[in-house]
Amino acid sequence: MASHGHVDVSQRATYSPDQLQRYYDRISLPKSYRDHPVTRSSDAAKSQDGLIFLTALQMHQLASVPFENLELHYSSHHTIILDPQHLFHKVVERGTGRGGYCMENSCLFGTVLRSLGYDVFSTGARVNEAAQPMAATKGWKEGRKGMALTYPVRKRRNHMINIVTIANQRYIVDVGFGSPGPMHPLPLIRDEISINVGHQSMKLTKSNIPDNTNPDQQLWCYQQRHSDDQPWIPSYCFTETEFLPNDFVVMNHFTSTSRTSWFTYTVLCVKMLMEGDEVVGDITLFNNEVKKRIRGESEVLTVLTSEEERVAALAEYLGVELNEAEKAGIQGMITELM
């Protein structure tokens, strides 16, 4: 008779102690955290010590591992692979400054957390495209009365986050949403406002979204605003239902191949900036422009007019080095700078 018991977590992918040390090197984790209780005992990951270490890991990954979709443009295969060992090689071992888009970075991070003994699972989120980089080019404004911004295009779930339980409290941990995303673990507590970066704040609400046919259906909604006098922007919604690795295989296939997915027709690379133990801003390459934002104040660093300039900008501003085969991969693509 087939067993209907739960999957043994020990059968999910993990990284070895040596791999974890190399990951710490990759994210420039300070020495003061290398001997943290979590690194010595998996039991500590489930205590308040675990929250402190989790916060440090998240911020240092965000400041070291870029949120980027370069594999879809600068490669010969234009394919995203979510295997944890493949991601470790790409992000950590290659030493070329690479990161990935949400499912890549969150899969890597979730595997790190599982390896350390954290109580973690992944779930899918439905993104509000008004919170995504191309929103400004489409002129999406405030939505119907009573809402900061409606979800103008909801489509399907296309984002991955991790949910971590520490001392009976669940937190969302997101390392793959770029500058609008949460910079530290956010407790699943309704309407509790947290400071994010600079004047930006964030919170989780429980609400219905316009596409739901059942008005009583309540979803967790991550919202952020740029300052206290600005409207809240609903960025994505999710439930506390665990998604399995094969669920993300399906999500990843659509998100990385569909012509309606903005990842396939834009080039993006974002890295957060830290001062001490604080995230203070970001550097973002979006198509042909590089911007730097510190505590809400932004400036254009350069406008790019050729592939040679964009490849050089990736190296200079974001620390991403592309080899000759990767550089050639964009030839003939809609995203190539001519």
N, C-alpha and C positions, 0 to 999 in steps of 0.2 A: 504494500500500500504506500502511496506517495506521502511524503512528509509535508505537513502544512505549517511547520515551525518557522520562526523568523530566520532570516539570513544571518549567519555568523559574521559579525562585524570584522572578525580577524581574517575573513576571506577577502575583504575589500583591499584594494591596493594601498600599500604604505611605503614609506621611504626608510632606508636604513639609517642608523645613527651617523654613519659617515656622510650620507647624502644630506642629512639635516645640517651637519656642520658646514657643508659646502653651500647649502641654501642660506644659512646665516651669513656667510661671507658674501654671497650674491646680493643680499639686501642690506649689507653694511650694518648688521645688528651690532650695537655697541657691546663692548666686553662686559659691561655691568649686567647685561642680560644673559650672557652665555652660561653663567652658573646659577641661573634662576631655579627655584624649586621645580618648576615644570620640566626643565631639562634633565632633572634627576629622578623624578617620580611622576608617573602618569596620574596618580591620585591628586596631585596638586593642580592639575588642569581642570578639575571639577570644583575647585575652591575659589575664593576671591583672589588668591595668588594667580590663578589661571586667567582671570579677567585682566589683570595688570599686564601679564605677558602677552595675551592675545591682542591687547590694544597696541603694544609696542610692535608686534609682528605685523599687524595690519598697516600701521602708519609707515613702517620702513619698507614693506613691500610696495605700497603705493608710490613711495618716493624713489624706488629703485627699479621696479618692473613696470614698464609702460603699458598703458591700455592702448593697444594698437591692432590694426587689421592688415598689416603689411604683407602677411602670408598670402592674402587674396590678390595681391597686385605685384609684389616683388618675389615671385617664385616661378618655377617651371610648371608646377602642378596646381597652384591656386586652390589648395585644399587645406582645411583645418582638421587636425587630428587631436582627439581628446584623450588618448592613452596617457596615463600619468607618467610613465617612464619616458615617453616621447617628449612630453612637456618639460620634464626635468632636464633632458638633454638640450632642448631648444633654449630654455630660459636660463638655466644654471651652468651647464657644462660647456656650451659653445663659447661663452665669454664674449658675445657680440652685442650685449645690451638689449637683447630682444625680450619682448613680453608677449601679449596676445590679447584677443578680445575677451569678453566677459566669461564665456564658458572655459576658455583656456586658463585664464588667470585664477578663476574661482575653483576650477578642478585642481590645479596645482596647489592652491592654498588649502583647500579642503583636505587634500591628501597629506599635507604637512601637519594639519591639526589632528587628523586621525592618527598619524604616526606618533604624535606627542601624547595621545590619550584623551583628547577632547571628545566630548559627547557632541557629535556634529552630523548633520545631514544636509543635503542640498535640495533646493526646490526651484521651480521655474517661476518667473515673474512676467507680467504683461506690461510692456513699456508704453507710456504716453509719449507719442512722437513729438509733442510740443516741448518735451524736455530734452530732445535730442539735438545734435549739432546743426541739422539742416532746418530746424524750426524757424529760425530768423529769416531764411531765404524764402519761406512759404507764407510769411506774414500771419502766422497763427497768433491770435490775440486772446483776450479774456473770453471765457465761455459764458454760459447762461448765468443769470442772476443767482447769487448765492454760492457760486463756485469760483475759485481763483482761475483755474483753466480747466476746461473739459478735456476729454480724451478725443481729439479730432480724428485720429486713426488708431484704432486699438489692435486690430488684426489678431495675431496669435501670440502665445508666449514665446519670447525670444531672448530672455535674459535669465542668468543663473546667479543665485545667491546662496550663501551658506547660513544655516541656523545652528547656533551653538547654545547648549544649555549649561549654565554654571550656577551652582547653588540654587537649583530649582527655578532659575530665571532664564528665559530664552532671549537671545540676542540675534539680530541679523548682522551678518558680516559680509560686506560687499567690497571686493577689490577689482571690480570690472565695470565701473560705470563712469569713469572719468571724473572730471572736476565737480559735477553736480552730486556725485555719490557721497555716502557717509564715510568720514575719515576715521571713525572709531566705531566699536560695537554699539549698536543701538538697541536698547531693551524693547521687547514687545510689550510696551505700555502705551495705552491710548492717550494721544494728545500731550505727551510729555515732550517739551521743547528742549533741544540740545543745541549748543553752539557747534558749528561745523568748521568753516574756514573764514577768517576775517569777520565780516558782518553777516555772513551767511548762517542761517539756522535751519534746523531740520526737525521733523517729528514723524510719528506714525499715527495714522488715524484708522478707524474702522468705518467703512462706508460701502455703499453700493456704487457701481459705475454705470454710466448711461447705457451701455450695451446689454446689461443684464435684463433678462425678461422677468425675473423675480425681484421685485423691489426690496424684499426683505433679506436678500442675500448680502452678507457682510464680508468684505475683504480687507486685509491689511493694506493700507496705502502709504507708501513712503512719499513725503512731501518735503520740499525745500524752498526757501525764499532767500533772495539776495540781501535783504536788509529788513528791518522791522517795519518800514513803511511800504514794502512791496508785497504783492499778493503771493499766497502760497501756490506753488506749482506742483500738482500731483505728478510724480515722476514714474512710479510703477506700482502695481498692485500684485499681491500674492496671497497664498494660503499657507497653512502649516502642514501641507501634505508633502511627504517625501517624494522626490522624483528619483528614479533609478537611472543608472548609467545609460541604458538603452533609450530612455526618454530623451536624454540630452543628445544622443546620436541623431535622433529624428529632428530635434530642434536645431542642432548644429547644421545639419544638411540643408534645411530650408534657409536658415539665416545666412549661410555662407555661399549659397548658389542662386537664390531667387533674384531675378532682376528687380523685384519690388523691394528688396532688402537694401537699405542705404549703405550697408557695409560693402556691397559689391560695386558701387559707383562713386565712392568717396575714399580718399586716403586720409587716415587719422592716426596720430600718435600723441599721447598725453602722458606726461609724467608730473607727479606732484612734487612740490618743493618744501623742504623742511628747514627750520631754524631751531636748533636744539632738539627738544622733544615735541615740537609743534609743527603741524602742517600749515603753511602760510600762503600757499598759492600753487600755481601750475605753469608749465610750459606746454603749449598745444600747437602741433602742426596739423592744420586742416586744409587739405588740398594744396593750395599754393601760397599759404600764409602761415607765418609763425607768430604766435602771440605769447606774451608773458603776463601773468596776473599775480599780483601780490596784495593780499588783504583787500581784495575787491577792486583794486586799481589796475587797469590793463593797459598794455602798450603793444603795438605791432613792432616786432623785431625785424622782420624782413618779409618781402613779397617775392615769391619765386617764379621764374619765367622759363625754366628748363629742367629736365630731369637731372642734369649734372648739379644744378643748384639745390634741388630738393634732396638728393642723396647726400650732398655735403651738409645741408641743414640738419638732416637726421643725425648725422655724426656729431656736428658741432653743438647743437642745442639739446639733443636728447640722448646722445651717447650710443646710438644705434649704428652698427657697421654692417653694410651689405656687401656680399661678395659679388664677383662678376656675373655669375649665373643668376643671382637674385636681381641684380640691376637689369639684366636682359629680360627678365620675366615680364616686365611691364610693357614691353614693346608691342604695339598694336592694341593695347587695352584702352578702354574709354577714359581711363584715369591718367593716361600718359600725358605729361606736360610737353607740348610741342613748341 
